[in-house]
Amino acid sequence: MTGKSTHNNRQGALNMLVAVFTFCLVNAVAKDTIAQYPPLEVLFFRFAGALIPAWFLLKQDQGTFPSANHPYGIYLLASAILIIDLFCLFMSFKYLPLADATALSFSSIFFITVLAAIFLKEPLSLSRLGIIIVGFIGVIIIARPTGNISILGATFSLIYALSDAIVLLLIRVLTRTHKSSMILFSFTSLATLITASFLPFIWKTPSFIDLGKFLFLGIGGGLGQFFITQAYKLAPASIVAPMVYFATLWSALLGFMFWGEIPGMHFWIGSAFVIISGLYIIWHES
């Protein structure tokens, strides 16, 4: 039994590492395309391409398609917030180095902890409140309000973190009565329809190469979600969740490879604050 558990933990951690690396690649492509195409067009391809993996997850989970009594209202609200969520994330890539934007996005774990305490009445001890403050000190160090970092880019990152926390909070509520695969498929479908409605007004025909990038945005994002789902099926959150912080290193590497971005000392110091705080919250939840 112990051997099987150890094997599953390793497989779960490996799936999470693959998911995180896939999302880092998706973010790098988003940073490249968001500078050349309307943001809503980029988002459309991100969601449309993810429909295939989302549908596969739904069928694998033996889920059913939305019925007439499906709570479309809350799903529509969550999908709209999800669009704002990714819009702000992609825009942060436009104004910030990839590594800085990625590190700032980790502040969503602090927002979800506070929001869960307010709306779901989950306990918020002094130790957790203190570690949240430590995490935000790290965010401030990364953002460097008096430095040469883009304030607009940092603002987009923090709005992303807040909206991402709201989406996660809604998912936490919905998973009480709905399968996660159904939630993912519903969110992706509605977000695709919403962004598609803007295409007649903003469309810019992509080149053949850029079309390939757009397809990777969606399929890569969907595959990343698939690997995350597999990771949490195989191993507990305490094993797989900390793997997400490898995104900091991979984003720094990709930023250097493609744009010559070299993170400064502020990035490493601030990231250390954020990562230590996030790991504490994950450990406490476990």
C-alpha positions as CSV (number, residue, x, y, z in Angstrom):
1,M,0.0,0.0,0.0
2,T,2.8,2.4,0.9
3,G,4.6,1.6,-2.4
4,K,1.5,2.3,-4.4
5,S,0.9,5.6,-2.5
6,T,4.5,6.7,-3.1
7,H,4.1,5.8,-6.8
8,N,0.9,7.8,-7.1
9,N,2.4,10.8,-5.3
10,R,5.3,10.8,-7.8
11,Q,2.9,10.5,-10.7
12,G,0.7,13.3,-9.3
13,A,3.7,15.6,-8.8
14,L,4.9,14.8,-12.3
15,N,1.5,15.6,-13.8
16,M,1.5,18.9,-12.0
17,L,4.9,19.8,-13.2
18,V,3.9,19.0,-16.8
19,A,0.7,21.2,-16.2
20,V,2.7,24.1,-14.9
21,F,5.3,23.9,-17.7
22,T,2.5,23.8,-20.3
23,F,0.8,26.9,-18.8
24,C,4.2,28.7,-18.8
25,L,4.5,28.0,-22.5
26,V,0.9,29.1,-23.1
27,N,1.7,32.3,-21.2
28,A,4.8,32.9,-23.3
29,V,2.7,32.5,-26.5
30,A,0.1,34.9,-25.1
31,K,2.7,37.5,-24.3
32,D,3.9,37.2,-28.0
33,T,0.4,37.4,-29.5
34,I,-1.2,40.0,-27.2
35,A,1.2,42.6,-28.6
36,Q,-0.1,42.1,-32.2
37,Y,-3.8,41.2,-31.9
38,P,-6.9,42.5,-30.1
39,P,-7.0,40.9,-26.6
40,L,-10.5,39.6,-27.0
41,E,-9.5,37.8,-30.2
42,V,-6.6,36.1,-28.3
43,L,-9.0,35.2,-25.5
44,F,-11.4,33.6,-28.0
45,F,-8.8,31.3,-29.4
46,R,-7.7,30.5,-25.8
47,F,-11.2,29.4,-24.8
48,A,-12.2,27.8,-28.1
49,G,-9.2,25.6,-28.3
50,A,-9.7,24.5,-24.7
51,L,-13.1,23.1,-25.6
52,I,-11.6,19.9,-26.9
53,P,-9.7,18.9,-23.8
54,A,-12.6,20.1,-21.6
55,W,-15.0,17.9,-23.5
56,F,-12.6,15.0,-23.2
57,L,-12.4,15.5,-19.4
58,L,-16.2,15.6,-19.2
59,K,-16.6,12.3,-21.0
60,Q,-13.8,10.7,-19.0
61,D,-15.5,11.8,-15.8
62,Q,-18.8,10.3,-17.2
63,G,-20.4,13.7,-16.8
64,T,-23.5,14.9,-18.7
65,F,-24.0,18.0,-20.7
66,P,-25.8,21.0,-19.1
67,S,-29.6,20.4,-18.7
68,A,-32.5,22.8,-18.7
69,N,-32.3,23.3,-14.9
70,H,-28.6,24.0,-15.0
71,P,-27.7,27.2,-13.0
72,Y,-26.8,29.2,-16.0
73,G,-26.9,32.5,-14.1
74,I,-24.0,31.8,-11.8
75,Y,-22.1,30.0,-14.6
76,L,-22.5,33.0,-16.8
77,L,-21.3,35.4,-14.1
78,A,-18.3,33.1,-13.4
79,S,-17.5,32.9,-17.1
80,A,-17.6,36.7,-17.4
81,I,-15.2,37.1,-14.5
82,L,-13.0,34.4,-16.0
83,I,-12.8,36.5,-19.2
84,I,-11.8,39.5,-17.1
85,D,-9.4,37.2,-15.3
86,L,-7.4,36.1,-18.3
87,F,-7.7,39.5,-20.0
88,C,-5.8,41.0,-17.1
89,L,-3.3,38.2,-17.0
90,F,-2.5,38.5,-20.7
91,M,-2.4,42.3,-20.5
92,S,0.1,42.0,-17.6
93,F,2.4,40.1,-20.0
94,K,2.2,43.0,-22.4
95,Y,3.6,45.5,-19.9
96,L,5.8,43.3,-17.6
97,P,8.6,40.7,-17.9
98,L,7.1,37.2,-18.0
99,A,8.7,36.2,-14.7
100,D,7.4,39.3,-12.8
101,A,3.9,38.9,-14.1
102,T,3.9,35.2,-13.1
103,A,5.2,35.9,-9.6
104,L,2.6,38.6,-9.0
105,S,-0.2,36.3,-10.2
106,F,0.6,34.0,-7.2
107,S,-1.0,36.6,-4.9
108,S,-4.4,35.0,-5.9
109,I,-3.8,32.5,-3.1
110,F,-3.9,35.3,-0.5
111,F,-7.1,36.8,-2.0
112,I,-8.9,33.4,-2.0
113,T,-7.9,32.9,1.7
114,V,-9.4,36.3,2.7
115,L,-12.5,35.9,0.5
116,A,-13.2,32.4,1.8
117,A,-13.0,33.8,5.3
118,I,-15.5,36.6,4.5
119,F,-18.0,34.8,2.3
120,L,-17.7,31.1,3.3
121,K,-16.9,31.8,7.0
122,E,-13.7,29.8,6.9
123,P,-11.5,30.5,9.9
124,L,-8.7,33.1,9.4
125,S,-6.3,32.8,12.3
126,L,-3.7,35.4,13.3
127,S,-0.9,33.2,11.9
128,R,-2.6,32.9,8.5
129,L,-3.4,36.7,8.5
130,G,0.3,37.3,9.3
131,I,1.5,35.1,6.5
132,I,-0.8,36.8,4.1
133,I,0.8,40.2,5.1
134,V,4.2,38.7,4.5
135,G,3.1,37.5,1.1
136,F,1.8,40.9,0.1
137,I,5.1,42.4,1.2
138,G,6.7,40.1,-1.4
139,V,4.2,41.4,-4.0
140,I,5.2,45.0,-3.2
141,I,8.9,44.1,-3.5
142,I,8.3,42.5,-6.9
143,A,6.0,45.4,-8.1
144,R,8.6,48.1,-7.0
145,P,6.1,51.0,-6.8
146,T,9.1,53.5,-6.9
147,G,11.2,51.5,-9.4
148,N,11.1,51.1,-13.2
149,I,8.4,48.4,-13.3
150,S,5.2,49.2,-15.1
151,I,2.5,50.3,-12.6
152,L,-0.1,49.5,-15.2
153,G,1.3,46.0,-15.7
154,A,1.4,45.4,-11.9
155,T,-2.2,46.6,-11.6
156,F,-3.3,44.2,-14.3
157,S,-1.5,41.4,-12.4
158,L,-3.2,42.2,-9.1
159,I,-6.7,42.6,-10.8
160,Y,-6.0,39.1,-12.3
161,A,-5.2,37.7,-8.9
162,L,-8.4,39.1,-7.3
163,S,-10.7,38.0,-10.2
164,D,-9.0,34.6,-10.2
165,A,-9.7,34.3,-6.5
166,I,-13.3,35.1,-7.1
167,V,-13.5,32.4,-9.8
168,L,-11.9,29.9,-7.5
169,L,-14.3,30.8,-4.8
170,L,-17.3,30.2,-7.1
171,I,-15.8,26.9,-8.2
172,R,-15.4,25.9,-4.5
173,V,-19.1,26.5,-4.0
174,L,-20.2,24.9,-7.3
175,T,-18.2,21.7,-6.7
176,R,-20.5,20.9,-3.7
177,T,-23.2,20.0,-6.2
178,H,-21.5,19.7,-9.6
179,K,-18.6,17.7,-11.0
180,S,-15.4,19.7,-11.7
181,S,-15.4,18.5,-15.3
182,M,-18.9,19.9,-15.8
183,I,-17.8,23.2,-14.3
184,L,-14.7,23.4,-16.6
185,F,-16.7,22.5,-19.7
186,S,-19.5,25.1,-18.8
187,F,-17.1,27.9,-18.1
188,T,-15.1,27.2,-21.3
189,S,-18.2,27.0,-23.5
190,L,-19.8,30.2,-22.2
191,A,-16.5,32.1,-22.3
192,T,-16.0,31.0,-25.9
193,L,-19.5,32.2,-26.8
194,I,-19.1,35.6,-25.1
195,T,-15.7,36.3,-26.7
196,A,-17.0,35.1,-30.1
197,S,-19.7,37.8,-30.0
198,F,-17.0,40.5,-30.1
199,L,-15.1,39.0,-33.1
200,P,-17.1,40.8,-35.9
201,F,-16.0,44.2,-34.4
202,I,-12.4,43.4,-33.6
203,W,-11.3,40.7,-35.9
204,K,-7.8,40.8,-37.3
205,T,-6.9,37.9,-39.7
206,P,-4.0,36.0,-38.3
207,S,-1.1,34.8,-40.4
208,F,-0.6,31.0,-40.8
209,I,2.1,31.0,-38.1
210,D,0.0,33.1,-35.7
211,L,-3.0,30.8,-36.3
212,G,-0.8,27.9,-35.1
213,K,0.1,30.0,-32.0
214,F,-3.6,30.6,-31.3
215,L,-4.4,26.9,-31.6
216,F,-1.6,26.2,-29.1
217,L,-3.1,28.8,-26.7
218,G,-6.3,26.9,-26.5
219,I,-5.2,23.3,-26.7
220,G,-2.2,23.9,-24.5
221,G,-4.4,25.6,-21.9
222,G,-6.9,22.7,-22.0
223,L,-4.1,20.1,-21.7
224,G,-2.7,22.0,-18.8
225,Q,-6.1,21.7,-17.1
226,F,-6.2,18.0,-17.9
227,F,-2.8,17.4,-16.3
228,I,-3.9,19.4,-13.2
229,T,-7.0,17.2,-12.9
230,Q,-4.9,14.0,-13.2
231,A,-2.5,15.3,-10.6
232,Y,-5.2,15.9,-8.0
233,K,-6.7,12.5,-8.7
234,L,-3.4,10.7,-8.1
235,A,-2.0,12.6,-5.1
236,P,-3.2,14.9,-2.2
237,A,-3.0,18.7,-2.6
238,S,-0.1,18.9,-0.1
239,I,2.0,17.0,-2.7
240,V,0.9,18.6,-6.0
241,A,0.0,22.2,-5.1
242,P,3.5,23.4,-4.2
243,M,4.7,22.3,-7.7
244,V,3.0,25.4,-9.1
245,Y,5.8,27.6,-7.9
246,F,8.1,26.0,-10.4
247,A,6.4,28.4,-12.8
248,T,8.5,31.2,-11.4
249,L,11.7,29.5,-12.6
250,W,10.3,28.4,-15.9
251,S,8.8,31.9,-16.6
252,A,12.2,33.5,-15.9
253,L,13.9,31.0,-18.2
254,L,11.4,31.5,-21.0
255,G,11.5,35.3,-20.6
256,F,15.3,35.2,-20.9
257,M,15.2,32.8,-23.9
258,F,12.6,34.7,-26.0
259,W,12.9,38.4,-24.9
260,G,16.2,38.6,-23.1
261,E,14.5,39.5,-19.8
262,I,16.8,39.1,-16.8
263,P,15.0,39.3,-13.5
264,G,16.6,41.7,-10.9
265,M,17.3,41.0,-7.3
266,H,13.8,42.4,-6.4
267,F,12.2,39.6,-8.3
268,W,14.0,36.8,-6.4
269,I,13.6,38.4,-3.0
270,G,9.9,39.2,-3.5
271,S,9.3,35.7,-5.0
272,A,10.8,34.1,-1.9
273,F,8.3,36.0,0.3
274,V,5.4,35.0,-1.9
275,I,6.4,31.4,-2.3
276,I,7.1,30.8,1.4
277,S,3.8,32.4,2.3
278,G,1.9,30.3,-0.3
279,L,3.6,27.1,0.8
280,Y,2.6,27.9,4.4
281,I,-1.0,28.4,3.4
282,I,-1.0,25.1,1.4
283,W,0.6,23.3,4.3
284,H,-2.0,24.8,6.7
285,E,-4.9,23.8,4.5
286,S,-3.5,20.2,4.2
